[in-house]
């Protein structure tokens, strides 16, 4: 149970940033600049900047629900 609470506490800032209506970019501040991505499409760089671009495209495409 303690481990589950620790995981929840660690993820809470990410959930809050992603659910923000005003400033989702705070989500990226939670990631190290040396981030290497493995799950975003290949036409985006496999780094933090590529993740920002990819999520930006998604969020603009779903503006009414984000």
N, C-alpha and C positions, 0 to 999 in steps of 0.2 A: 504494500500500500504506500509506503514512504517513497519508493522508487517512482511510482505512478504520479505522486504529488510533485516530485522533483521535476519530472518530465513536463508536467503541465505548467509549472512555474517557469521553466526554461523556455517553453514555447509561447507563453502568454504575450510577450512583446511582439512577436511575429504575427500572431493572430490580430492583435490590436492594430498594427500597422496595415495589414492587408484589408481589414474591415473599415479602415478610415475612409470617410467620404472626401476629405480635403487633401490629405497628403500621404498617399501610399508609398511615396519614395522613401519614407522612413524605414521601410522593409529592407531596402538595400544597405542601409547603414548597419544592419545587424550582421552582414556578411563580410568576411575578410576580403581585402583587395586581391589576394592571391587565389580567389575562388576559381575552380575549374568546373564547368558544367558538363553534364553527360546526358541530359534528357531534353535539351532544347533542339530545335531543328538545325541542321547543318549550315543553313544560310545565315546564321547568327554566330558571332564569335563565341568560342567556348570559354568565356571569362565573365567577370562581373558586369562589364559594359554590355556584353551580348545578352546577359540575363535581363538587364534594364531595358534594352531595346525590345526584346521578345515580350516581356510583360507589358511594356508600353503599347505594343501592337494589340495584345489581347485586351487590355483595359480600354483602349479607344474603340475597339470593335464591339465591346459590351458596355458602352457608356451608360446605357439605361439601367443596367443591373449592378454596376460598380459604383 
